[in-house]
Amino acid sequence: MTARLATRLTERLGIAHPLLSAPMALAGGGALAAAVSNAGGLGLIGGGYGDGAWMEQQFSAAGNTQVGCGFITWSMARKPELLTQALAHKPAALMLSFGDPRPFAIEIAAAGVPLICQCQSLDHVRQALQAGAAIIVAQGAEAGGHGASRATLPFVPEAADLIARESSDTLLLAAGGIADGRGLAAALMLGADGVLVGTRFWASREAVVHERHHAAAVAATGDETVRSSLPDIARRLDWPKPFDIRVSDNAFIARWAGRDTELKAAIETEAPVYREAFMAGDPDRAAVIFGEAAGLISDIPGAGEIVERMVAEAATLFGRASRFLV
């Protein structure tokens, strides 16, 4: 039986383990979210850039399992009806990232759904507190996918201190570079109430990820990732500053490095080529979206097994902690 780590998060959400799966656009579908929830964490469906039909399919795939949902806030703002659509499913939590959550907070609160805000700076944390967030995620730049510049190790305790001063009932999750029990244990010691995990669940059987992309992540080290704006240019996604995306440092990145303007000029030709390569799972000609935690990943297990491993390892580490006392 897997040990349990009791925190304010597990008590507040009624879950066994202080662990959430990130609502990764396209990769984080209903099957993955349900597998994490069934293992005692909480899985979040990735609402991403706002495809209502896809979101319905994923809530259906989750079945009767209690899951949450997350959106890229600036993109959802163009289709605010998607929030109403998601809330109709009575999610366990609703997460907003990369944009001002305040315009949507009233509707979320009225639905009785806890608001999670992912933050990349202390200003973002303050904005989330103003929105009445129940849970704040302090995301470090080590994370795969989109983020900013803060590092997880100093950002999490700094956010914890700010929250303790200004809104002590608000919960805190750590994100960025967390892929095993060591990261979970460290996050709790830094003052977080739990963790939000992306890359490790991206590398699971239930994730909607091409097998060639999974193979690339298993073979990679953390050194073989890079933050870049190139994949968003190739996908014609106008991401606001200061956000960019962490991906594999592959042939696509090498070809266009330092040539953002040239890629934009050639976009009518290059965008279809990029999309075709991504859909084919080509790990060289399109971005593979994983973070530095790839260096801690050596297999593609089920998401439930990942939850069990992380919690068991963290519990073991806490059990051994007394050896440091003299």
C-alpha positions in Angstrom: 0.0 0.0 0.0 1.4 3.4 -1.0 2.1 5.7 2.0 0.1 8.9 2.2 1.5 12.4 2.7 -1.1 14.6 4.4 -0.9 18.3 3.7 -3.4 21.2 3.6 -3.9 20.4 0.0 -5.0 16.8 0.5 -7.4 18.0 3.3 -8.8 20.9 1.2 -9.3 18.9 -2.0 -10.2 15.6 -0.4 -7.4 13.7 -2.2 -5.0 11.1 -0.9 -1.7 12.6 -2.3 -0.5 16.2 -2.7 0.0 15.9 -6.4 -1.7 17.3 -9.4 -1.1 16.7 -13.1 -0.5 19.8 -15.2 -3.3 20.7 -17.7 -1.0 20.3 -20.7 -2.5 21.5 -23.9 -3.5 18.5 -26.1 -1.2 16.0 -24.1 -3.3 16.3 -20.9 -6.5 14.5 -21.9 -9.3 12.9 -19.9 -7.6 9.5 -19.7 -4.5 11.0 -18.1 -6.4 13.2 -15.7 -8.6 10.2 -14.6 -5.6 8.0 -14.1 -4.0 10.6 -11.8 -7.2 11.1 -9.8 -7.8 7.4 -9.5 -4.3 7.0 -8.1 -5.1 9.5 -5.3 -3.9 12.8 -6.9 -5.9 15.2 -8.9 -5.7 15.2 -12.7 -6.4 18.3 -14.8 -7.6 18.2 -18.4 -5.7 20.7 -20.6 -8.2 23.1 -22.2 -5.2 24.6 -24.0 -6.1 27.1 -26.7 -9.8 26.5 -26.6 -11.3 23.7 -28.6 -14.7 23.1 -27.1 -15.3 19.8 -28.9 -12.0 18.4 -27.8 -12.7 19.4 -24.2 -16.0 17.6 -24.3 -14.3 14.5 -25.6 -11.8 14.6 -22.8 -14.4 15.1 -20.0 -16.2 12.1 -21.5 -13.0 10.1 -21.5 -12.5 10.9 -17.8 -15.9 9.2 -17.2 -17.2 9.6 -13.6 -13.8 10.3 -12.2 -13.5 13.6 -10.5 -11.0 15.8 -12.5 -10.2 19.4 -13.0 -9.5 21.5 -16.0 -7.1 24.3 -17.0 -6.8 27.0 -19.6 -4.3 29.3 -21.2 -6.0 32.5 -19.9 -5.2 34.9 -22.7 -6.4 32.5 -25.3 -9.6 31.5 -23.4 -10.4 35.2 -23.1 -11.1 35.2 -26.8 -13.7 32.5 -26.2 -15.0 33.1 -22.7 -17.9 30.7 -23.3 -15.4 27.9 -22.9 -15.1 28.7 -19.1 -18.9 28.3 -18.8 -18.7 25.0 -20.7 -16.0 23.7 -18.5 -17.7 24.7 -15.2 -20.8 22.9 -16.4 -18.9 19.7 -15.8 -18.4 20.6 -12.1 -14.6 20.2 -12.2 -12.8 19.6 -8.9 -10.7 22.7 -9.7 -10.3 25.2 -12.5 -6.7 26.4 -13.4 -5.8 29.6 -15.2 -2.3 30.3 -16.5 -0.5 33.0 -18.5 -2.9 35.9 -18.2 -4.9 38.0 -15.8 -7.3 35.6 -13.9 -9.4 38.4 -12.3 -12.0 38.9 -15.1 -13.0 35.2 -14.7 -12.8 34.8 -11.0 -16.4 35.8 -10.2 -17.9 33.1 -12.5 -15.5 30.5 -11.1 -16.4 31.4 -7.5 -20.1 31.5 -8.3 -19.8 27.9 -9.5 -18.2 26.9 -6.2 -15.1 25.6 -7.9 -11.6 26.3 -6.4 -9.5 28.6 -8.6 -5.9 27.6 -9.2 -3.6 30.3 -10.7 -0.2 29.4 -12.1 2.3 32.2 -11.5 5.8 32.9 -12.8 6.6 36.0 -10.7 5.7 37.6 -7.4 3.6 40.1 -9.3 1.6 37.2 -10.8 1.2 35.8 -7.2 -0.2 39.1 -6.0 -2.6 39.3 -9.0 -3.8 35.8 -8.2 -4.4 36.7 -4.6 -6.5 39.6 -5.7 -8.5 37.2 -7.8 -9.2 35.1 -4.8 -7.3 32.1 -5.9 -7.6 29.1 -3.6 -4.4 27.6 -4.8 -1.3 29.3 -6.4 1.3 27.4 -8.5 4.8 28.8 -8.4 6.2 27.7 -11.7 9.9 27.6 -12.3 11.6 28.0 -15.7 12.8 24.4 -15.6 9.3 23.3 -16.6 8.5 22.0 -20.0 6.1 24.1 -22.1 5.5 27.7 -21.5 6.9 29.7 -18.6 9.1 32.6 -17.7 12.4 33.1 -16.0 12.3 32.3 -12.3 13.9 29.1 -11.0 11.8 26.7 -8.9 14.2 26.4 -5.9 14.2 30.1 -4.8 10.8 31.0 -6.3 8.7 28.5 -4.3 9.8 29.6 -0.8 9.7 33.3 -1.7 6.1 32.8 -2.9 5.4 30.8 0.3 6.6 33.7 2.4 4.5 36.3 0.5 1.4 34.1 0.7 2.0 33.6 4.5 2.1 37.3 5.0 -0.8 38.3 2.8 -3.2 35.3 2.5 -2.3 32.5 4.8 -5.2 30.3 3.9 -4.2 30.2 0.2 -2.4 27.0 -0.7 0.8 26.8 -2.7 2.0 24.2 -5.3 5.5 24.0 -6.7 6.0 23.3 -10.4 9.0 23.0 -12.7 11.6 20.2 -12.8 9.6 17.9 -10.4 9.5 14.3 -11.6 10.2 12.0 -8.7 9.8 11.7 -4.9 12.9 13.8 -4.4 11.2 16.7 -6.1 8.0 16.2 -4.2 9.8 16.0 -0.8 11.9 19.1 -1.6 8.8 21.1 -2.6 7.1 20.3 0.7 10.2 21.3 2.6 10.3 24.6 0.6 6.9 25.5 2.0 4.6 24.2 -0.7 1.4 22.2 0.1 1.9 20.0 -2.9 3.2 19.8 -6.5 2.0 20.3 -10.1 3.7 17.8 -12.4 4.0 18.2 -16.1 6.8 16.4 -18.0 6.7 13.3 -15.9 3.0 12.8 -16.7 3.6 13.8 -20.3 5.9 10.8 -20.3 3.1 8.3 -19.4 1.0 5.8 -21.3 -2.2 7.8 -20.9 -0.8 11.1 -22.3 -1.8 12.1 -25.8 1.8 12.1 -27.0 3.4 10.5 -30.1 5.6 7.5 -29.2 8.5 9.0 -31.1 8.3 12.1 -28.8 8.2 9.8 -25.8 11.4 8.1 -27.0 13.1 11.4 -27.5 12.4 12.4 -23.9 13.6 9.1 -22.5 16.9 9.5 -24.4 17.4 13.1 -23.4 19.1 14.8 -20.5 18.1 18.0 -18.9 20.9 19.7 -20.8 19.1 18.9 -24.0 16.3 21.4 -23.6 16.1 25.1 -24.5 13.7 28.0 -24.0 12.6 29.5 -27.3 10.0 31.5 -29.2 10.5 29.5 -32.4 7.9 26.8 -31.9 5.2 29.5 -31.3 6.2 31.3 -34.4 6.0 28.1 -36.4 2.6 27.4 -35.0 1.4 31.0 -35.6 0.7 31.5 -31.9 1.1 35.0 -30.8 2.3 34.4 -27.2 2.6 37.5 -25.0 5.8 38.5 -23.3 7.5 37.4 -21.0 6.5 33.9 -21.9 8.3 31.5 -24.1 8.4 27.7 -24.3 10.9 25.0 -23.2 11.3 22.2 -25.7 14.0 19.7 -26.9 17.1 21.3 -28.4 16.7 19.6 -31.7 17.4 20.2 -35.4 14.4 22.5 -35.8 15.8 24.8 -33.1 19.3 24.6 -34.5 18.1 25.6 -38.0 16.3 28.7 -36.9 18.2 29.8 -33.8 18.6 33.6 -33.9 16.5 33.8 -37.0 13.1 34.6 -35.7 12.5 37.3 -38.3 13.4 35.0 -41.1 11.1 32.3 -39.8 8.2 34.8 -39.7 9.0 35.9 -43.2 8.9 32.3 -44.4 5.8 31.3 -42.4 3.5 30.5 -45.2 5.8 27.8 -46.3 7.2 26.7 -43.0 4.0 26.5 -40.9 2.5 23.6 -42.9 5.9 21.8 -42.9 6.1 22.2 -39.1 2.6 21.0 -38.5 3.1 17.9 -40.7 6.3 17.0 -38.9 4.7 17.4 -35.4 1.7 15.3 -36.4 4.1 12.6 -37.6 5.9 12.7 -34.3 9.2 13.8 -36.0 11.5 14.5 -33.1 13.9 16.6 -35.2 11.8 18.8 -37.5 9.3 20.0 -34.9 9.4 20.9 -31.2 9.1 18.1 -28.6 7.7 19.8 -25.6 9.3 18.5 -22.4 11.3 20.1 -19.6 14.5 19.6 -17.8 12.9 16.8 -15.8 13.4 14.6 -18.9 16.8 13.9 -17.5 15.1 12.0 -14.6 12.8 9.9 -16.9 13.9 6.5 -18.2 10.5 4.8 -18.9 6.9 5.4 -20.0 4.7 3.8 -17.3 1.1 4.4 -16.4 0.2 7.6 -14.7 -1.0 5.7 -11.6 2.3 4.0 -11.2 4.0 7.4 -11.4 1.9 8.7 -8.6 2.7 5.7 -6.4 6.4 5.9 -7.1 6.6 9.6 -6.3 4.7 9.4 -3.1 6.5 6.2 -1.9 9.9 7.7 -2.6 9.0 11.0 -0.8 7.7 9.2 2.2 10.9 7.1 2.4 13.0 10.3 2.2 11.0 11.9 5.0 11.5 8.7 7.1 15.3 8.9 6.6 15.4 12.6 7.4 16.2 12.0 11.1 19.7 10.9 10.2 20.6 14.6 9.7 19.8 15.4 13.3 22.7 15.4 15.8 
